[in-house]
């Protein structure tokens, strides 16, 4: 089977506007959540007054006409994709556009554009609704814009599976590469949805932490006092190539993308299946696709959003898939630092998983003061955990409303 | 009411915001499509912003007649009457 490798990484996140800064902060343990300073927090009397906004505003990186023609979600995706493209050394390489694809996911899409346009319609009438509104609000906006930027003509796909979207983008990338449709895929996920409306909506379903007095301590996966997730924003991007293509151009290889598994619960529209059967199958499928045994896995970047009901089924899935080996698996719950980047979460966490394998260090989980005894996981806290030498495997889990389960498996290269 | 120089300056700002072109490049004899490389969707964005800025109506069927910056300046000046 064709081996697939990761040759470029990009990210813009609440704890770093690029991969080196993200990685440094992820090892140090850096809370990304802060009290929001927008006038709309008070204006709408939002029950949640904090979130994890990106450390570097996209307007600081992009040209002004670009920011005007792209929704915030596409702006963030473009920033990450450009970083990954440059990091892969592809700026100086001739890539056949018909062999280059994009797989860029989002959970929500251009929600700022959609709601701004609605406000404009109501206040000023239909003539003032901007002509770029549709291409800016559509969820495939980022994939389209990135394909245009890179000249990618082998398809521009968009996985939309809520918080599983980021990892599902890798699953689509694998399909594009293994089917022979493409040699190179720009994969990733983006989300720019910290808006009073989304905060109100997620809050209404009791999904968000209400720890307004201490945002830095709000995202606390596996802790007994966890009370919800912290809304985040950002984007992650990974350049994935066939090993043959990467070697032919002498590319630096971070890790192997060994396999993926995608399943659906068909249990409840938002609640995870308490028996975690779908998540377990996704984990097993990913390992099977990777040709790996559960015992080969030494590190998991967990979905672990810090909701009271969500963390436990993921533990159940890992217990079912890894059995007694689970105690040897070091688990990082990096949403404790970044917050929950929704459709970008799995992409940014895949970037972190790849870095963990490359640097042989698992990043830390913060705010785990009293680990929930019902989830006896080997969680990395305090200082980063060294991974052993030799071949190592790591997986990245992502689950989303709608019953989506997506798992990607990576191997040291 | 604005004179044609003020309309040109205002239009140049709108074009700059939309496309990033320097305002000095937006001159009366320049064609929106040929010289300034403005696509139809950008043109409509410029029209919508110009309507707001100059408080005029530029009907959709009129937009195709505005091939140069000068055409647009004249139209806006006349519309303001």
Interface residues (C-beta under 8 A of the other chain):
Chain A: X63 X64 X65 X68 X124 X127 X128 X130 X131 X132 X135
Chain B: X17 X18 X19 X20 X41 X44 X45 X48 X51 X52
